[in-house]
Amino acid sequence: MPATQVPRNLDIDRLLSHHRLMWRIRAFEEAALQANTEKLVLGAIHPSIGQEAIAVGVCCNLNRDDILSSTHRGHGHTLAKGADATAMMRELLGREGGTSHGKGGSMHIADFEVGMLGANGVVAANIHITAGAAHAIRLRGENRVACSIFGDGAINRGPFLEGLNWAKVFELPALFVCEDNGFASTTRTAAMTGGPGPAARAEALGVPAVEVDGNDVMAVDEAAREAVAAIRAGGGPRFIVAKTYRLTGHTAADAAPYRPKDEVDEAWRHEPIARLAQVLADAGVKGAVLAGHERDAREEMDAVYADAKAAPWPPLSRGYEDVQDAGDPRQGAF
């Protein structure tokens, strides 16, 4: 990927906030990987290391009451939407005080208080959820946006066509964002995708689409700002394809032997946090300030992880909460 261009009249405060939040996401993911290594997480962890710019660039343009739905790789999106890191880590460890009282775990992390409807372990399923949420917003006459962030593997599944088509037919206030990291699990998406790609598919449905460098948080921020403004103005759905690279394996247990080492090394040289740090340094921000963001993020997430490990398990009574009781099906279902 090309080096990030340094534009004039930078909003330094905004970019410092982006840099700080990207470090918080990365430090959270590293702590989650440590929890997996210590066998404190039941289920898979899907790290988003290397994709932080997309979470930050998109979510900084969403209001607290806007809706977000995510993929199995959703920690960064949830944190960027404003969820509490301590509650998130407790959720990953299945502890009391988690965002869903430990019931959702990593792949279904949610926080309705910040508009995060949840991550989803079913590829592309959150696209339908976002279309439904956007339709509800339209019916209720609210000035809100529903946003779906999904991976490039999702574009080859039915909900991509169905969800974008529904959003366009009814001109819904929906933002669809494809985190295109080049892989659907362990398979290169390009090898399994016909045609010119996701943007062309969206445009064929009449949904305006733009492709950006997903490792450039400024480019993502600008694209999301323009898309959200158009949606709020009644312009219907928008689609962003953000090209990036997943720096870890598909899961915490995936060593990713299907990727050449030189390819991964090259990707590390263009990762989003370092790129933004260079932009800020070139703009005169002192290195101590940038280093402080990393230090503060690591200290915060070390404390978050220690808290989660010490947190109690949920009481057994939690098992009977949030469960619909429809009665005996032999009596009422037939």
Sequence and secondary structure as in RCSB ss.txt:
>XXXX:A:sequence
MPATQVPRNLDIDRLLSHHRLMWRIRAFEEAALQANTEKLVLGAIHPSIGQEAIAVGVCCNLNRDDILSSTHRGH
GHTLAKGADATAMMRELLGREGGTSHGKGGSMHIADFEVGMLGANGVVAANIHITAGAAHAIRLRGENRVACSIF
GDGAINRGPFLEGLNWAKVFELPALFVCEDNGFASTTRTAAMTGGPGPAARAEALGVPAVEVDGNDVMAVDEAAR
EAVAAIRAGGGPRFIVAKTYRLTGHTAADAAPYRPKDEVDEAWRHEPIARLAQVLADAGVKGAVLAGHERDAREE
MDAVYADAKAAPWPPLSRGYEDVQDAGDPRQGAF
>XXXX:A:secstr
       SS  HHHHHHHHHHHHHHHHHHHHHHHHHHTT   S     TT HHHHHHHHTTS TTSEEE  SS H
HHHHHTT  HHHHHHHHTT TTSTTTTSS STT  BGGGTEEE  SSTTHHHHHHHHHHHHHHHHT    EEEEE
EGGGGGSHHHHHHHHHHHHTT  EEEEEEE SEETTEEGGGG  TT HHHHHHHTT  EEEEETT HHHHHHHHH
HHHHHHHTT   EEEEEE   SS SSTT   TTS HHHHHHHHTT HHHHHHHHHHHTT  HHHHHHHHHHHHHH
HHHHHHHHHHS    GGGGGTT      HHHH  
